[in-house]
Amino acid sequence: MFQLISLISAWAIPVMITFIPLYAFTRKVPVYESFVEGAKDGFGTAIAIIPHLVGMLVAISVFRASGALDFLMGFIAPALKGIGVPPEVLPLGLLRPLTGTGSLAYTTDLISVHGPDSLIGLIASTIQGSTDTTLYVLTVYFGAVGIRNGRYALKVGLFSDLVGFIAAIAVCLLVFG
Amino acid sequence: MINGIWLGMILIGFVFAAVNGRMDAFTAAVFDGAKSGVTVSFGLISVLVFWMGLMRVAEDAGLLKKIAKVLGPVVSFLFPDVPKGHPAIGYILSNMSANLLGLGNAATPMGIKAMQELQTLNPDKETATPAMCTLLALNTASITLIPATLIAIRLNYGSSDPAGIVGTTLAATAVATLAAIAADRLCRRLVMLRRPPGPPAARSGDPARGAAPFQQSSLKG
């Protein structure tokens, strides 16, 4: 099953890149011109994201560098230690929605220190893999089209991060614990 | 809420930097953050340019409309306000399948394209529509079949079973996605309830128009 899925993953992009222009060609689409025309939008979209991403990453970076994040982590960890969850993985719950690279670095660090097959390594891998960086997704997707009022989207994203975090720990304790 | 979080992080950061005597780190962090914001955006250029080009080919060939027509019913219950066969559905489906396969750098451009298509249906260009919120919810939870990056890292550190986390990740991501869909549905309902009395036939029209000024004033504080 796993092999089949990774095979599909490896083939998906090459097949798409070959099949889409081929199909379009049979439909008499001027494929190259059409590609270039569409590709022009990509640049503008990436540029439109810059102010949003700079603003958000500055705030996150300041929050981390000031020691506020460490303080918050130190505050939460002992509170949840009692229920059999390795406290080392808890900071990930805070880090994951804020920064993708930051939480990946933290996960890699946990794996290198405790080993990839330790309970800590397994839980950290599962947490890292199970959700995406909510603040980044929100910034990029809404930034690209100029949405300023995201309504309830952030709340929903953070809520699902919390649920995913708890689910990851629970499933790992059940399977590997 | 986003305004509060942004200001909050900077304010709390300032207070902690002051207490910990890390004012120089604060300043360095500002410029580091700004730099990585630009770096990440620039990193997106190549991916966005390429995929948006390819997606235009698919659109011109009528492929996206076809996908939307064939597979549209699968997702239409999630996006009731998007007209049947609209190209947005095609992009949403491409975005979801790219996420599913763990093709992050293909998923983002398709998701952005889907947002841009949804924006054409949006009467108030600065306020997200319910469909946009649903798309965002699906992407923040980002259901993934293969966490490829993590398998690679685990392999690097000599795991005896690098893919051993596939099952647990799938379970956790499925739960997170279900929670996101449920929460999104609930919020959508609540927003509808808060709307001032108006024509109930919101299906074909633009449901956000009546609610927009209300929304803005109620969430800004």
Interface residues (C-beta under 8 A of the other chain):
Chain A: F2 I5 S6 I8 S9 A12 I13 M16 I17 I20 P21 Y23 A24 R27 V29 V31 S34 F35 V36 E37 G38 A39 D41 G42 F43 T45 A46 I47 I49 I50 L53 V54 G55 M56 L57 V58 A59 I60 S61 V62 F63 R64 A65 S66 G67 A68 F71 P97 T101 L104 T107 T108 I111 S112 G115 P116 D117 G121 L122 S125 T126 I127 Q128 G129 S130 T131 D132 T133 T134 L135 V137 L138 V140 Y141 F142 A144 V145 G146 I147 R148 N149 G150 R151 Y152 A153 L154 K155 V156 G157 F159 S160 D161 V163 G164 A167 A168 V171 C172 V175 F176
Chain B: M1 I2 I5 W6 M9 I10 I12 G13 F14 V15 F16 A17 N20 R22 A25 F26 A28 A29 V30 D32 G33 A34 S36 G37 V38 V40 S41 F42 L44 I45 V47 L48 V49 F50 W51 M52 G53 L54 M55 R56 V57 A58 E59 D60 A61 G62 L63 A98 L101 G102 L103 A106 T108 P109 G111 I112 M115 Q116 L118 Q119 K125 E126 T127 A128 M132 C133 L135 L136 A137 N139 T140 A141 S142 T144 L145 I146 P147 A148 T149 L150 I153 R154 Y157 G158 S159 S160 D161 P162 A163 G164 I165 V166 G167 T168 T169 A171 A172 T173 V175 A176 T177 A179 A180 A183 D184 C187 L190 V191 Q215 Q216 L219 K220
